Amino acid sequence: MSEANIDARHIEEAEYLETRAVRSRLLPRAVLVGIAAGLVAVAFRFGIDELKALRLSVATAARGHAFQWFALTWLIVTAGAYFGVLIAKLEPDASGSGIPQMKAVLEGHLGLNWVRLLWVKFTGALVALGSGLAMGREGPTVQMGGAIGHGIAGLTGVSGREQRALAAAGAGAGLAAAFNAPLAGVTFVLEELQRDFQPVVFAAALLCATVATVVSRFASGSANVFSLPDIPAPPLSSIWIFIAIGLAGGVLSVLFNRCLLGSMSFFSRTRQRSPLTLCALVGFIFAGAAIYSPDLLGGGHTMSEHALAGAYPLVFALGLFAIRFLLIHLCYATGAPGGVFAPLLSLGAVMGLVMMRTAAQFGGLEGVALAACVVAGMSAMFSGIVRAPLTGVILIVEMTGSYDLLLPLLITAFTSYAVAEGMKSTPLYEALLQRFMEQRVEAPLPSFAPQFGRVSGYD
C-alpha cells in the first residue's frame, strides 16, 4: 500500500472518530431537547384550547344579543392582541412568529436569552392566540423549541456548531410536535433553517422530531390533525387541475408575502406610538368579520376542516378567502406573537375549494375528490409563501394521512414554487429576516437594556 493511501486511510479514520464523538455528544442531548420541546408544545396547545373554550362559552352566552356578542368579541380580541403585544415587549425577539429570529440565531446574527424568550413567547402567544387572532401556534413552538435546544446545549457544555445543531433540531421538534408531523419537522430544518446539510444535523433533527412527536401523541392522541376518509389517487387525466391550483397558489403566495410586509410597514408607526389603537382596530374588524363567519376567528383549523368537507358554497368561499386574507395581515401587523403556518394553510384550503368548484362547472374532473383539491391548495400556498416545497408536501401528507395524493401534491407544490420564483418574490422568512435585521441596525438595544443570559453561542 502506498504512503498516499495510508495517509488517506488515516484521515478517513480520524474523520470517522470525530463524527462518532460528535454524535455521542449530540444524540443523548437531542433526546432531552425532544422531550422538553414536546412537553412545551403540549402545554402550549392545551392552554390555547382552554382559552378558546372559555372564549367560545362567553360568546355563546351572548349569542342571542347581537350587540353584546359583537362587543364581547371586540373586547376579547382587542385585549388578547394588546396584552400579547405588551408581554412581547419584555423580550423584543419574541414578537411575530419567531422563525426569522431563530434563523438569525442560527446564522450568527443574533444572541439568545433562552430563558426569558421561552417564558415571554409562551405567555404572550398563549394570550394572543387564545383570544382568537388569526395566527397559528407553530411559529411560537418552532422558536421555543429552538430556544430549548440552545439552552440545553449551553447547560450541558456544548457550544459552537454543535449548539447550533441542537437549536435547529429543537426548532424542528417544535414544528413536529405542533402538527404531529415528525418528517416535516426534519425537512423544515434542512430546507429552511440549516441548508448546509450535515449528517450530524440530520440525525439530531430526526431524533428530536421523533421524540417530540411521541411526547405529543402520548398527551393528545395519535390521530392526524385532519381526520379524512381515504382519498383515492386522482387519474392522470386530471393533472391539469393540480397544475392550475399550483399556478393560482404561486400568484397568491407572492401577493400574500408582499401584502404582509406592506401591512407591517404601513402600521409600524401606529404600532410603536399607540399599540392599543391598532389592537382595538383589529378587534373591531374581527368582531365584524365573525358575523360573516365565526370560522374566521382563530388559527384556521375549523375553516380548513369545513373546506375539506365541502361545507362552503363558491361565492361564500370567495368572501371567506378575501376576509381571511385581510385578517391575517392585520394580526401580523400588530406585532403580537403568533405564527403564520396554520393561517396560510386555511387560505390554501379555501383556495383549493374555490378552484375545484369553479373547474367542476366545466367538467373533466371525474374521479377527483374535492378534498384532494383542498389538500393541494394547502400545499400550493405553503410552498409558494415559505418556498420549502418538500416540507409543504410532507407536512400536508402527515397532517391528513393522504399518502395516495403524494404525486399531485408534488406537482402542485413545485408549480407554485416555480411561479413564485419566476415572479422574483423573496421567500417569506427570508424577507422577514432581512426586515428584522434592518430594524435592529436602525434601533439597536440601548446600553441599559438587560443583557443577562444573552450569549451568541457561536465560535
N, C-alpha and C positions, 0 to 999 in steps of 0.2 A: 504493500500500500504506500502510495507516495506521501511525501510530507504535507502537500497541499490538502489531500484527502483527510489526513489525520487532523489537521488544523480545523477543517470544515466540520468534522465529526465532533471535535471538542466544543466548537461554537454551538452546534445544534444541541449537544448535551447541556451546555450551560444555559441556553435559552429555555430548554425544557424544564430544568431545575428551577429557574427563576419564575417561569409561568406557574409551575406547581406550587411554589412558595406563595405566589400572589393569590392563587386560588384557595390555598389553605387558610389564608388570612381573610379573604373576601367572603367566601361562601358561608361560613358559620355566621358571620355578621349579617349577610344577606337574609338569613332565616330570621334573625332578630328584627331586622328592618321590615320584612314582610309581615311578621306578626303584629308589630306596632302599627304599621300603616293600615293593616286590615282592621284592627280594633278601632283606630281613629275614624276610619271611613264608616264603620258600622255605627259608632256613636253619633257621628255627624248625620247619617241618614235617619237614624232613629229620632234625633232631635228635630230635624226638619219635618218628618212625618207627624210628630206630636204637635208642633206648632201649626202645621197645615190643618190637622184635625180640629184644633182649637179655633182657628180662623174660620173654617167651614161651619162649625157649630154656631159661632157668633153670627155669621152671615145668614145661616138658615133661620135663626130665631127672628131675624128682621125681614125675612123674605116676603112676607105679605104686605110690607110697608115700603113702598118704592124709595121714598126719600131717606128713611132711616137706613135702608140697605145700602143705598148709594153713599151716604155719609160715612157709614161704618167701613165700607170698603176703601173709601178715600183715606180715612184716618189710619186704617191698618197698614195700607201700602206706604203712605207717607211716613208714618212712624218707623216702619221697618227699614225703609230706604235711608231715612235720616240717621237713625241710630247705627245702622250698618256703616254709614259714612263716618260718623263720629268715632266709632270704635276703631275703624281702619286708620284714622289719623294717629293713633298711638303707635302704629308701625306703617309708614307710608308704602312700604313694599308689599303690604297686604291688600291693597286695593285691586279692583278688577279681578280677572281670572287667576292671575298669579303665574301663568305659564311663561309669559315673556320675562318676568322676573327670575324664574327658575332657569330659563335659558341664559340670562345674563350671569347668574351664579356659575353655571357650568362652563361658560366661556371665559370666566375670569374677570368679568367687568364689574361684579357686584359682590360685596361681602354679605354675610348672613348671620343675624342674631336669631338662631333657630328656635330658641325657647319662646322669645317674645313673638316672633312671627307665628308660631304654632297656635298659641292661645288667642292672639288677636284675630288671626284668619278664621279660626274655628268659631269664635263668638260672633264676630262681625258678619260672616257669611251665614251663620245659623239664623240670626235675626233678620237679615235681608231676604234670604230665600224663604224663610218661614212666613214672611208677610205676603208672599205671592208675587214677588218680582219675577219678570220673565228672564230668569238666569238659572244656570244649572249648577250642580254640586261637583261636577267632575273637575273643573278648573281648580277649585279650592282643595280637593283631595289630591290632585297632582302636586300642587305646591306644598301641601302639608306632608305628603309622602316624601317629597324631595328634602324637605327640612328635617324630617325624621332620619332619613338616610345620612344626611350631612352631620346631624348631631350624634348619632350612634357611632359613626366613623370617628368623630373627634373624641368622644368619650372613651373609645376603645383603642386609642393611639394610632389611628390610621389618618394619613393626610395626603395631600397632593393628588396624583392621578387616581389613586385608589379611593380617596374620599369623593372625588367627582363621580367615579363609577357607582359608588353606593348611593350618592344623591340622585343620580339618574335612575338607578334601579328602584329607589324608593318612589320617585315620581311615577314611574311606570306601574308600580304596585298600587299607587293611589288610583290610577285610571282603571286598573284591572278590578279592584275592589268596588269601585263606583258602579261599574257596568257588568260585574260578574263575567269579565272577558279577559282571561289571562294572556292569550296570544296577542290581543290588541294592545295590551299594556307593554308587551315586549317590542312589538313592531313600532309603537309610538316612540319608545326610547331610541330605536335605531333610525327611524325616519325623521324624527323631529328634534330630539334632544341631543343625541350623541351620534352624529352622522359619520364620524370616523369609526367604522366598525372594528371592534376588537373582540376576540373570542371571550376574554375575561369579562368584559362588559355584558356581552350576550348571556353568559352563564349566570352572572349575578342578577341581571334583569329577569331572566326566565325563572330563577328560583324565587326571587322576591315576589313576582307577579303570581306565581303558583301558590305560595304560602298565603299571600294576602287574599286571594280568591277563596282558598279553603276556609280561612277565618270568616270571610264574608258569608259564605254559604252555610257554615255552621250556625251563624246567627240569624240569617234571613231566608234560608232555604236555597235549594239548587235550581229553582225554576229559572227559565230565561227571563230577561227583562220584559219582553213582549211574548205573550202566550198565543201562538198561532197554530192552526191546523197545518198539516203537511201541504206545502205549496208545490205543485208539480213543476218541473222544469219546463219553461215555455218552448214552443217549437222554434226552430231556426228561422222559419219564415217570418217570425215576429221580431226579429232582431232590430228592425228599424225603429220600433217604439223605444227601445232602450238607448239607441243612439240619439234619438230625439230628446229623451229625458236628460241624457248627458249634455247635449248642446244647450238646452234650456238651463240646466243646473250650472254650467260653466258661466253663462252670461249673468245669471242671477247671483252667482258667487262673487263675481267681480263687482257688481252693483252693491252687494252686501258689504264687502270689505271697504269700498270707497265711502259708503254712507256711514259705516261705523266710525271710521277715522274722522270723517267730516263732522259727525254729531259730537264727538269728543272735543274737537277743536271749537265748534260753534258754541258749546255750552261751558267751555273751560273757565271763562271769566265769571260766569254766574255760579259755577260750582265752587270757585275759590272764595268769592265775596259773600254769597248767600246760598249755601247748600240747602237750607230749609226751603227756600223759594223754589229751587229746582225740584226737590223731592216732592213738594206739595203739588207742583205742576204735573209731575209724573203720576202721583197718586190720583189726581183728578182725572187724567186721561185714562188711567187703568180702570177707575170706577165706571166711567162711561163705556169703555170697551167691554167690561164684564156684562153690561146689559145686552150687548150683541151676542156674546157667548162667554159663559164662565170658564170655558176651556182656555181662554186667552191668559188667565192667571197661571202663575207657576212656571216650572221648568219646561213643560210641554209634553210630559208623559201621557196625560189624558188625551191631548189633542192627537198625538201620534197613534194611540190605540184606536181612537174613533176613526181616524183616516184609514187605518189598516182594516177596520171593519166596514168601510164604505159608508159611514154614517152621514157624510156631508154631501148635499147636492152641489152641483157645479158652481152656480152663482154664489151660494153661501160660502163655499170653499175659497173662491177668489177673494171675497171680502175678508175672510179669516186670514188668508195669507198676507194681504196688504196691511191689516191692522197689527198682526203679529210681527211683521217686519218692522213696523214703526216702533212698537213697544220694546223690542229687543234693543234697538239703538238708543232709545231714551233711557232705559235702565243702565246700559253700559256708560252712558254719558254722565250719570250721577257719580261714578267712581265707587259705587257700592261693591263689596267683594262678592263675586259670583262668576260662574263660567258661562261659556257660550256653546259648548258641545250639544247639550240636550236641546236648547232652543233652536239651534240651526238644524238639528235632526227633525224637529217638529215642522219646521218650514219645509224641509225636503219631503217629508211625508205628505203634506198638503199639496205641494207642487206635483209630486208623482200622481196623486189622486186626480188633480186637475188635468194633467196630461192624458191620463188613461180615459177619463170621462169625455174629454174632447176628441181624442182619437177614435174612441169607440163609435162615435156618430158616423164615422166614415167607413167602418167595418175593417175586416182584415186582421182582427185580433182574437180569432177563435183559439181557444186553448190557453189563453193568457189570463191568469188570475189578477184581479185588481190589486191584491196585496203585493204581488210581485212588482208592480209598477211603483207602489208606495215605498216599498223597501229600496227599490232602485233610486227613487228620488232622494232618500236619506243618504245613500252612498254618493250620489252626484253632488249634493250640497257640501258634504263633508270634504270630499276630495278637491272640489273647486275652491273652497274657502281656506282650508288648512293646508292644502297642497301635499297631503300624505295619502295617496290613493290606496296603498296596500293596507294601511291602518284602517281606513274608512271601510274597505270591503270586509276585512276580518272582524272589525267591530260590529258591523251590521249583522253578519252571519252569526256571530256568537250571541248577540242580543236577541235574535229572532229564531235561531236554530234552523235557518233556511239554507242548508248546505247545498241543496239542489239548485239554488239560484246563484252559485258562485260565478259561473261564466257570464250571465247577463250583468251581474254586479260589476265584474271586472271591466266589461265593455263600457258600461255607464260611467264608472269611476274614471277610467283613463280618457274617455271622451271629454268629460267635464274638466279634467286636469289639463288636457291639450288646449281646450278653448281658453281657459283662464291664463295659461302660459302664453298663448298666442296673442291675447289682449294685453300682455305685458303687465299683468296685475301682480303686485307683491303679495306673497302668502300672508295670511292674517297675522300670525305670531311674529313673523319677521318684521312686518310693518309696525306692530305694537312695540316690539323690542327696540326698533330704531327710534320711535317716538319717545319711549321711556328713557332711553339713554340721552337723547337730546334734552329732555326736560331736566335730567339730573345735572347735566353740564350747565344749563341755564340757571338752575336753582339748587346749588349744592347744599348739603346739610350745614347748618350753622355750627360754629365751633363749640357752642354749649350743648349741642344735641347729644343725648345719651348714646354712647357707643359701646357700652359694656357688653361683652359677648359677641361683638360683630367682628368676625375674622374672615379672611379671604379663603383659606383652605386651599391655596394653590402654591405650587413651587415657585 
